[in-house]
Amino acid sequence: MINPVHRVPAAIVAASFLFFGCGSGPAERLGPGAGGSPARHGVATPAPAPTGSRAVAPRRLPGLGPRTSAAVPSRTRQAVVVTGEGRNSPLSTVVLYERTEAGWQAGPSRSAHNALKGWTDHHHAGDLRSPIGVFTLTDAGGLLPDPGTRLPYDRSGAFTSPGTGFEGESLAGSFDYVVAINYNRSPGTTPLDWTRPMGAARGGGIWLHVDHGGPTHGCVGLREDDLKELMRALDPALHPVVVMGDAASLAR
């Protein structure tokens, strides 16, 4: 059952964005590393197994080492893997994987931005780094109408992104669509919920949101069409997670 939605006044939210970035940030941090049904939107359809052979599911999601793989819950059937180019890089790629009878099947690779200074194992508010880890995805929202996601969707005027980014780009429209990453937040609430289980100093408001063309404060930004496609593909029944971090960290 979804927890009651806790509303936050738009003015407070906007001010908080200015201080803490993409929102601000384990509610449900599942691990220190990165974590048959038919294929869904954006997920490659598995090739049929050769006659007389037995399909073997990959032991791990590609690019993930033993520690990271162990953090992905056994019941998870969808994983959004965000792989940073480097520990201190704001550039990353995003791939949606879905576990089918044939194993983990990959969707297309999407370009994305993460935080200005890259990644960290111990995120704090204002450090300008995205948290490394495996986090559940349970809630979505945005300034614009629901694009067709199966996640609970909170449409609100409070999803306002004022000002400019680190490269002078406008932030307008960045929060037209968002998916809350369950880092230091209460799952089952609107992405605007400002509850911080680990305390405000550990940051929060870490989202998948519309890319504004530059680095973020801690979130992951994807092009609008890519994000909407991803939102339509995510299925709560498949217990989706995001696995995020720089490539070297995820390989641990």
N, C-alpha and C positions, 0 to 999 in steps of 0.2 A: 504494500500500500504506500502511496506517495505521501510524504510528510506534508503538513500544511505549508503553504508558501509564505515566506516572510518578505514583505515588501520593504523597500528602502526608498526614501524620497529621492527624486531625480537629482536635486541639487547636491545631496550628500554623495550620491554615486559619482556624479561628475567630478566633484572635488576629490574624491578618493582616487579616481582614475589619474588625476593629475599628480598625486603623490606617489601612487603605487603602480602606475603603468596600465597594463591591459585590463586591470581590474585591481587587483593588488596581489596572495596566497596564503600526521596526514589523516585528512578526513579518512581517506581510504587509500593510503599509499600501501601497495601490496608487496613491495620489495625494493631492495636497494639498487637493483640494476635497471634494465630497460623498462616487466610483470610480474550418414548423410543426407544433409539438406542441399537443395539446389543452389547454385551460385546466384548471388543477388546483384543489385545495381553496381556496376563498376568492378565486379570481381570476375576474374577469368574463369570460364567453364573448364573443369578438369578434363584432360584428354582421357579417353577410355583406356582401360588397362588392356594389354595384349591378351589375346585368347589363351586361356590356360595358366595365366600368371596371377599372382596375388598382389594387389596394390599395397604398398607399404607407406604409411604416413611419415613425413619427415619427423625426425626426433625433435627438431627445434625450428622455430621461425628463423628464416635466413638472417644472418648477421648477429644473432644473439648467442652469447656464451652460456656456459652452464648456470652461472649464478642468476643471470637475467632470465633465462628460460624458466628456471625454477620459481620465479616470482609471478609468472603468468598462471592464473588460476586454471585448474584442470577443467572446469566447466566452461571456460571461455571458448567461444567459437568465432569471434571476430576480434581482430587486433589491428589497431591503427599504429603502424610503426613509423616514428619520426626519427630520422637518422641525421644528426648534425655532421657537417663537413669536418669540423674540428672542435676541440674543447673550447676555443675562444672565438669561434666563427658564428655569425648570425645567419648562416645559410644552411638549409636542410632540405631533405626530401621526405615525402610522405607516401606510404603505400598501405592500402587496406588489404589485409589478409583474412580469408575465411577458411575455417577448417571444414572440409567435406570428407566423404568416405575415402577419397583419393589422397587426402592430406591437406596441408595448408596451401591454398590457392591464392595467387597474388593478383591484385588489380593493377592499374597503371601507376607509374611513379609520378608524383606531383612535386613541383618545386614549392618551397615555402621559406618563410623567415622565422627565426626564433629570436631570443633576446640579443641585445646589442653586444654583450660581452661573452656570449656563448652559454655554457652549461655549468651546473654545480650539483654536487651530491647533497648540499645542505643549504637550500635556498633561504634567503632572508629578504624582507621587504626592502626594495631599493637597490639590491645588488646588481641589477641589470643582467641577470643570468636566469635561464630557464631551468626548472628542477628536473633532475634525472630520476627516472623511476617507471614503475608500472602503476597506472591509476585507472580506476573505473570511469566509465562514461554513462551517466544516467539522465542528464537534464540538458535542455537546450532553450534558446530564447532568441530575441532579437527585436530590432526596431520595426522590421517589416513583417508581413504575414508569414505564417508557418509555410515553409517551402515543401512540406510533405514528409517531414520526419516522423518516425514512430516513437521518438523520445518525447516525453512531456515538454511542451513548448510554451514559454511565457512571452507573449508579445507585450512590450511596454515602451513608452516614451523615455524611460530612464536609460535605455540602451543608447546613450548619446556619447559620441567620442569627439570632444572638443580639441582645438589646437592643432599643432603640427608635430610630425615625427622627428626623429634624430637627423634625417637628411632633408628636412624642410618640407616634406610631403604632407598634404592634408590628411587628417585622420577621419574626416567625414566619411560615414558609411562603414567604418571598420566593424561596428557592432550591429550591422543590419541583420546578421545571422551569427550566432555563437553556439558552441557546445562547451559546457562547463567541464573542465578537467578536475577530477575529485582529489585535488591537492589542498589540504588544509581547509576543507569545506564540508558541509553536511549534505550527503547525497539525498536525493529526493526533494530538493528545494530548487526554487528558481536560481539561475546563475547570479542574480542580483542579491541573494542572501549573503549578508555580511558576517555571519557566524564564522569564527576562526577557532576550531578546536585546539590548535597548538599555540594560539595567541597571535596577536596582530604582528608581532615582530617577525614571524615566520612567513609573512606575506600571504597572498591568496589572490583570488580573482584570475586564476590562470585558465585561459580559454583557448579553444580553437576558434578563430574569428577570421573575418575577411581581411586579406592582405592589403595594407595601405602602401606597399611599395618600398618598405624599409624595415630595419630591425625593430623588435618590440621590447617592452620592458620585462617580459617573462613568458608571454603567450606564444602561440604558433599561428602565423597568418598564412592562409591559403587564398588563392584566387577565388573570386566569388562563385563561379560556376563549379569549380572543384569542390568547394566547401558544401554547396547545395547538393551536389551529387553524393558526397560522403554522408551528409545528414539523412538523405533518403535511404541510403544503404544500411545505416546503423539500425540494428534490431535488438531491443531490450531482451528478447527471448534468447538471444545468443550471447548475452552477458559481455558486451564489448568493453575493451580496455584500450588505453593508449600506452604504448611502450615508447619512451622518449629519452633521448640523450645523444651525445656525440658517438660516433662509430666505435671509437676505442673503448668507451665506457660500456656500451651495449654488448661488446664482444667479451666482456668479463664473465 
